[in-house]
Amino acid sequence: MDFADARWELTANGRVIQEGEIERLNIKPKESINVNIPFKAPELFPNTEYYLKIIFLLGEDNLWGKKGHIIAWDQFKIPFEISDVPQIDVKELGEISLEETEIKIIAKGKMFELFISKNSGVIESYTFKNKELIISDLLPNFWRAQINNDSPRGDIPRDPNQKAEMNWKDASKNRVLRKIHHEQINNNSVRVETEFDIINSDDPLKIIYMIYGDGMIVVLNEIIPSKPMIRFGMQTTIPKEFNYMTWYGRGPHETMFDRKSGAAIGIYSDFIENLTHPYVMPQENGNRTDVRWVSLINKEGTGLLVSDVGGTNLSISVWPYTMEDLESAKHNHELAHRDFITFNIDFKQRGVGGDLPAYALLHRKYRLDKDKKYSYSFFLKGYTKEMGDIDLNAQRKPPKFSDS
């Protein structure tokens, strides 16, 4: 007879603060009982999520698994009334200077330097404590390396409307900068506003940057697409040395918009080479959903911190190769490992579908529909271990745009 052991754990922002065992249950098929989970109401902290997780494990060895193997789990958010983190007083963030050349907007603080191109309207470079953390343009991105359920992959006919989606591939490359305006709001903050004409939208793509004296950059993206989107996000590259990722979100394995219920909310870490997924045919992979914050650091504990600001949560992926590499390779051994890391900071990409083999059959709630306003924001900032707990740094709430 197989027995199942059960245990529980209570987490605060992904960290276990209480745990215990549940007395072995003796329940017959189709029966149910009430079980008391004896956690104590914890001290409540601002901007903290509390989750209760129930885990069932094999109680003894058998032919297909060893004792302790997890056979089932579920997770529940505890609806405590939590206060919000106060917004940072902009005066606490240090002074910032604003310079400009014919081609660049340059923001400098005591610890950082940021370049925004006046021709492209995007961040070109970000240096924090003399470490260059962003080494290529932080570009809007509406495309993903085609998966097996995306057109035009495969031989089975798809919805003919999917062919029109191909023009999203070059939407970012073909964008036209309509407006760029920058101003120093005060001694501690700079605002840069951009608008772009972009294919598949009758309204401009808007990207706003709020830059603060401590090196924090808040990025706001907004679009109303006239055609369904595949992805709404941003992509850049960072130096190869920042190859250790920690994130607070769903994990540890990859998840997608419509394929994530099997991943628990928690804090996870691993090296980037272990975070990709080697599908038989190279394609979009390694995505992590519902990410509250993510850090990419080197062996000295220095790197880049990105945190959701708007409450939508982020989708994050990192690769040791490019999206173009993924699309051109037919086999995994053909993927070139580059001397940089591709970093995707997304609102979302549409689901992957697959209710029936080969056909996407994407449920409507997992689409990014047309004629709908999409907006998301995040902050990025350099990080060193001397700055203290990553989670506390990620919880810092930037001033409102109107207050800056």
Secondary structure as GFF3:
##gff-version 3
##sequence-region A 1 404
A	DSSP	beta_strand	4	12	.	.	.	ID=ss1
A	DSSP	beta_strand	15	22	.	.	.	ID=ss2
A	DSSP	beta_strand	50	58	.	.	.	ID=ss3
A	DSSP	beta_strand	70	77	.	.	.	ID=ss4
A	DSSP	three_ten_helix	90	93	.	.	.	ID=ss5
A	DSSP	beta_strand	96	100	.	.	.	ID=ss6
A	DSSP	beta_strand	104	109	.	.	.	ID=ss7
A	DSSP	beta_strand	112	117	.	.	.	ID=ss8
A	DSSP	beta_strand	123	128	.	.	.	ID=ss9
A	DSSP	beta_strand	131	134	.	.	.	ID=ss10
A	DSSP	beta_strand	139	141	.	.	.	ID=ss11
A	DSSP	three_ten_helix	160	168	.	.	.	ID=ss12
A	DSSP	beta_strand	176	186	.	.	.	ID=ss13
A	DSSP	beta_strand	189	197	.	.	.	ID=ss14
A	DSSP	beta_strand	205	212	.	.	.	ID=ss15
A	DSSP	beta_strand	217	223	.	.	.	ID=ss16
A	DSSP	beta_strand	231	239	.	.	.	ID=ss17
A	DSSP	beta_strand	244	251	.	.	.	ID=ss18
A	DSSP	beta_strand	264	271	.	.	.	ID=ss19
A	DSSP	three_ten_helix	272	274	.	.	.	ID=ss20
A	DSSP	beta_strand	288	291	.	.	.	ID=ss21
A	DSSP	beta_strand	293	297	.	.	.	ID=ss22
A	DSSP	beta_strand	303	308	.	.	.	ID=ss23
A	DSSP	beta_strand	314	319	.	.	.	ID=ss24
A	DSSP	alpha_helix	323	328	.	.	.	ID=ss25
A	DSSP	three_ten_helix	332	334	.	.	.	ID=ss26
A	DSSP	beta_strand	340	349	.	.	.	ID=ss27
A	DSSP	three_ten_helix	364	366	.	.	.	ID=ss28
A	DSSP	beta_strand	374	383	.	.	.	ID=ss29
A	DSSP	three_ten_helix	385	387	.	.	.	ID=ss30
A	DSSP	alpha_helix	390	394	.	.	.	ID=ss31
A	DSSP	three_ten_helix	401	403	.	.	.	ID=ss32
###
